[in-house]
Amino acid sequence: MIVAAGLGTRLAPLTDLRPKPAMPVRGLPLVAYTLALLARHGVTETVINVHHLPDRLEEAARTHCPPGMALRFSRERELLDTGGGIRRVAPFLMESDPCLIVGGDMLIDADLGGLLARHRQRGDAITLLLLDDPRKDGFGSIGVDASGRVRRIARRFDLGGETRCGLYTWANVVSARALAALPEREVFSHLDHWIAPLLREGADDVRGDVAGASDCVWEPVGTPEEYLRVNLQPTPLSYLDADAVAAGAGVRFEDELVIGAGATIGAGARLRRAVIWDGERVPEGLSGHDGVFAGGAFHACPGIVHSSQSNGSNGSGDAGRARVARAPDETPGTPEGGAG
């Protein structure tokens, strides 16, 4: 399962145009990366839960679905939070014991096959992939004891006995018996209302595998700055040569500029450190840097003055100012909110 039903409010107004998993990263929708990762590790059936602009996400997933993989979608009329989204498709997930559940709003490169093998060998109910990374202080961490059993979830659940911790990467291996223990409710967090109660009741088969930086690549795509960084400072991935695939579809890469397929740049326009979405028409004389041209406007990263029209407009740049900032309305425990 790819958990992808979030609203992506921190990336508005870009997510007013496309849901976050359908936003292009180096010219390919983010969901294409997740599908490629799962296919590399032998997944042949995937369900994606959708809510915000579902048609756009479903179209992106179908277009970039790897050969041999069957897709299905779970449309949520009302957001069910992470646990509710998982519960809604639990009968499908239980057909594969265990199954993989991954977040849909990040780039990750890890040995999911090895994670799955260790989970099976131990006979665990749930295994969370954690990353030993200094960013854990900002994103929230999960603590484990010497045997890897989960003891702490961010700052809101702590059983004591923690010996190490890691950033929650949102990659999980889940056995059918754990899915059978999902709470009987519609809307709930998988961490707070499913995993934490299991631990509180004494479960010793919920573990966290802590990977080092050499074993796991994890790049969030939750804020404008993060989105710009994954586009302009790409991390090599073992399972996908994204630039080659994108270039074959007409995406162009210039110095600190990603130009989507079919996009054009008007005479005299000057963009630096920018991403231009596919099919866009950058008007003559537009200048801007550190931002995204999408939906006919330049959206600058917050905190930086950008974008001015030099083609006879009043130069106010209002259309180019981003309306994005870190917002408190992202639910902790969702792909958008991390563990903290």
N, C-alpha and C positions, 0 to 999 in steps of 0.2 A: 504494500500500500504506500502511495505517496500522499502525505497529508498536505493539502493545498487549498483549503477553503478559506483562509484568512483574508482580511480586508486590505492589508498592506497600507494602513493609514499613514505610517511614517514616510512612505514614498509618494504620497499624493503631492501634486496632481497627476503624476505619471500613472499611478494606479487607478485614476479616473478613466484612463484610456485603455489600459490592459491590466488584467490581474497580474500580480507579481510573478508567478511562475511562467507567464507568457511573455514577460518583458525580455528583450534581446540582450544577451551577454555575448559580446564578440560576434554579434550577428545571428546567434541562435537563441531561441527561447530557453529560459532557464530550465524548464521541464525537460528539454531535450537532453541535457546533461544527466539529470537524474535517471531518465529512462535508459540512457546508454550505460550508466554505471550498473544498474540492475541487470541489464542484458549481459554485460560482461561477466557477471557472477551467476549466470544460469537461470535467471528469473524468466519465466515464459508467460505468466499471467499477472497483470497489474491492475489494481483499482485505484482511481484518483478521486478524492472527494472534492467537490467544487461548489462554490456559492456565488462569489462576486464575478460578474461578467462570465458566466459559465461557458457560453458559446465560444468565446475567444480562447479560453484555456483548452477546451476540448478540441478545437480546431488545431491549436499548436501541438497538442499531444499526438493527435492522429497523424499530422504531417510528419512528425519526427519520431514516430514509433519505430523501434528497431525491427528488422525482419524476424518473423517467428514469434513475436510477442503479441499476446491478445490483450486488448485494453477494454476496460469497462469503467463507468463513471457513477459516482454516487452524488446526486444533486441534493444539496441541503437548502430547502426554502428558507429556513431559519438556521443560523449558525448553531452547531451542536457542540462547539468547543472540541478540543482534541479527543477527549475520551468518548464523547457522544458520537463523533465522526467514526471512530474505530468501532464502537459498538454496533453502529448501523450496518457495517459490512462484516461483522464478526463471522457469520456463517460462511461467507466466501473465504475469509482468512483461515478458518479452521480446516478447510480442505487441504491445506498444506501445513504439516506439523513438523517443525515450526515454520513461521512465516517471517518476512522482513517488513518492518514499518519504518519509513524514512520521511524526514521533513522535505517540503518542496520549495523552500526559499533560501537555499544555500548551495554552494559548490562544495562537494566532498569527494575525496579520493581515498579509499581505505579498502583493506582486504576483507570484504564482507563475507567471502567464503571461509576465511580463517575464523572470523567471529562466529559464524554459524557452526563450524566444526567444534570449536571450544564449548559453545553452548550445548551442543548435543553430547559431547563427551562428559560434561559435568551433570547433565540431566536437569538443567535449570529451567525455570518457568519463564524468566525474562532476563535478557542480557542487554545492557545499555552500553553503547560505545562512548567512552569519555576520552578527552584529549588533555594531556598535560601541557598547558599553554598559558602564558601570562595573561591572556585576555579573559581568563576565567573570572577574574575579579570584577570585570565589567559586565560579563554576560551571565554570571551565576554559575555555581559549580555543584557537583554531586560528589559526596564523600563516601568512601568504601573502607572496610576494615582489611586486615592482612590477607584474608581469603577472598577478597573482592566483593563481599556482600555489601549491598547498599545500606548505609547508616544515616546519611543526611541528604536532604534535598534543599538546596539553596539555604535561605535563612529561616524557612518556615517549618522544617521538620528535621528533628535531630534525635537519634536514639543513642548517640555516644559511641565510642569505640572506633572512630575514624582514624585511619593511618595515612591515607592519601586521598587526593581528590582530582577531579578533572572537569573540564568544560563539557557540557552535554552537547554532543554533535547531532542529536536527533536521528541517530541510526540505532535501531532496536531489533533484536531477535526475540520473538514471542512464541511460546508453545501454546497448544490448543487449550491446555488446562488453565492457563492464565486468562485466556479469552473467555473461558467459561465462568471465570470469577469476576467479570465486569459487573459493576453495580447496575441495578435495575432502575436506571433513570435516563432521561433523554439528553440532558446537557450537563457535561462535567469535564473537568480536567483529568487527563490520563495520569499525570504525576500526583496531583493532590487527592484525587477521589478514587483512584484505582490502585496505583502502586504504593502510595503512602499507607493506606489502610492495610494492604497485604503485609507490609513490613511491621506495622504496629501490632498485627495479630500474630507475629512471630515467624513469618515466612523467611526461610534461609536459602531460598533458591532464586532470589532476585539479585543479580550481580551487575557490577560495572567493570568493564575491561578498560583499563587506562592505557591509551596508546601514546607513544612519543611523537614528536614532530616529524621524525623521519618515517613514521609508519602511517601518518594520516594527514591529509591536506583538508583544511576546513576554512572556508571563506564565507562569511555571512553576506547577505544581499538584502539588508533591512532598512538602510538609510540611504539618502542620496550620495553621501560620501562613499559608503561601501559599494554602492552600485557603480559609481564612477571608477573606483579603484579596481574592481574585478574586470572592468572593460579595458582600462588603460594599463594595468599592470597584471597581465594574465599569468596564472600559475600553470605550469605544464601538468597535464593529467595523463595517467597511464592508460586510460580506457577510451580516450577520444582526442583526435587531432582537430579541435574545434575550428581553428583558423583555416585549415585546409578544406573542411566541409563548407564553412561559410563562404570562403573565397570562390568555391565551385558554384555557389548559389548567387554570386554577384556582389558579395560584401567586399568593400575595399578598406584596406588598412594603410593609413598614412601616419606621419609622425604625430603621435598623441591624438589621433583622430580615428574613430571608427565610423564608417559611412555605410549605412544599411543598403541592402539591395534595392535598386531602383530609385535611390535618393539622389537629388541634384542640388548643387550649390550655386546660387546666383552670382553674377559678376560683382566683384568687390567685397563679397562677404568674407569675413575673417573669423574663423572659429579655432580655438586652441583648447587642448585637453577637453575634448568634447565627444559625445556620442550622438549620431544622427540616426534616427530610426528609419526603418525601411519605408520606401515610398514617399518620404518627406520632400518638400520643396523649400530649401532655405532661401529666403528672399535676398535680393541684391542689397548690398551695403550693410547687412547685419554683422555685428561684431559681438563676440562673447567668448568666455572661457570658463572652464571647470563647470560644465553643465551638460544638459541633454536637450536636443532639439526634437520635439515630439508634439504631435497634435497641432502643428502649424506655429509653434512658439518655442522660444528658448527658455528652459527652466534651469536656473542657476542653483548650485548648491547653496544652502543657507549660510549666512554669515559672510558672504563675499559679494561685492557689488559687481554686477555683470550686465551685459547685453544692452547695447544702444543701437538705435536705428540711425544711420547716416544717409538715408535715402529720402530725406525731406520730411520725416515725421518729427514730432515734437521732442523726440529723444528722451522721453520720460522713462522708457524701458519697463513700464508696468507689466506688459504682457510677458516679460522675461523674468520677472522675479518669482522665485520659487515660493510656494506656500507650504513648505515642508519643514518639519522639525521633529525632534524626538517627542513622542506623545505618550501620555500615561495610560492611554486606553487600550494598549496592546495587552492581551491577557497573558500573565506569566505562565510558562509551560507550553505555550503554543510555539510553532516554529518561529513566529515573529518575536516572541518574548523571551526565548531561552529558558533556562532553569530558574532564573532569579527574578 
